[in-house]
Amino acid sequence: MHHPIFRVCRFDIVAPFVLRVGFDDGTEQVIDFRPVLAGELFGPLSDLSVFNRVAIDPEVHTLVWPNGADFDPATLHDWPNHVDALAARARQWALQAV
């Protein structure tokens, strides 16, 4: 089984909580992170001032935030295939926090 390895090589903030993410294979995703910003790790990113501190980790080549939050670059690369499951998990975390 072949599992491709992707690297994030650039990003732009295009709107609140929305990033255009470029990958080493030349593709891009425009990702709205709002549906997944819940729970202990990703919840703090719902503060725009925290979210906007996003960076690219030079070792693992993915998006990272100062609180330790990150996403697998393969998940970011194929975001449309994963966003529904991630959003459902975030809704569960939000309900558990209540």
C-alpha positions in Angstrom: 0.0 0.0 0.0 1.4 3.4 -1.0 0.8 6.3 1.4 1.9 9.6 -0.2 3.8 12.0 2.0 2.9 15.6 1.6 4.6 18.7 2.9 3.1 22.1 3.5 5.4 24.6 1.8 3.3 27.9 2.1 0.1 29.3 3.4 -1.8 32.6 3.3 -4.5 33.8 5.6 -7.4 34.6 3.2 -10.2 35.3 5.7 -10.9 34.8 9.4 -10.0 31.1 10.2 -9.5 30.4 6.5 -6.1 29.5 5.0 -4.9 28.8 1.5 -2.4 26.0 2.0 0.2 25.1 -0.7 1.8 21.7 -0.9 5.1 20.4 -2.3 3.2 18.6 -5.1 2.0 22.0 -6.4 -1.6 21.6 -5.2 -3.5 24.0 -2.9 -6.4 23.7 -0.5 -8.5 26.6 0.8 -9.4 25.4 4.3 -12.0 26.9 6.6 -11.0 25.6 10.0 -14.1 26.9 11.9 -16.0 23.6 11.9 -13.1 21.8 13.7 -12.1 24.3 16.3 -13.3 22.6 19.5 -11.9 20.5 22.2 -8.8 20.8 24.4 -6.3 21.1 21.6 -8.2 22.9 18.7 -10.6 24.9 20.8 -8.1 27.6 21.7 -7.7 28.3 18.0 -11.2 29.7 17.9 -9.6 32.9 19.3 -8.5 34.6 16.1 -5.4 36.1 17.7 -4.3 32.5 18.5 -5.3 31.1 15.2 -3.4 33.8 13.3 -0.2 32.7 15.0 -0.1 29.7 12.6 3.3 28.7 11.2 5.0 26.0 9.2 7.0 23.6 11.3 10.4 23.3 9.5 10.9 19.6 10.5 7.5 18.0 9.9 6.4 20.5 7.2 2.8 21.0 8.4 0.9 23.9 10.0 1.4 24.3 13.7 0.2 26.7 16.4 1.9 27.8 19.6 -0.3 25.6 21.8 0.9 22.5 20.1 -2.1 22.0 17.7 -1.3 20.7 14.3 -2.8 18.6 11.5 -1.2 15.8 9.5 -0.2 17.3 6.2 -1.9 14.5 4.3 -5.2 15.5 6.1 -4.7 19.1 5.0 -3.9 18.0 1.5 -7.1 15.9 1.2 -9.2 18.2 3.5 -12.5 17.7 1.6 -12.2 13.9 2.3 -11.7 14.5 6.1 -13.6 17.7 7.1 -16.9 16.0 7.8 -15.4 13.4 10.2 -13.3 16.1 11.9 -16.2 18.4 12.3 -18.3 15.6 13.8 -15.6 14.9 16.3 -15.3 18.6 17.1 -19.1 18.7 17.8 -18.7 15.7 20.1 -15.9 17.5 22.0 -18.0 20.6 22.3 -20.9 18.6 23.8 -18.6 16.9 26.3 -17.3 20.2 27.5 -20.8 21.3 28.5 
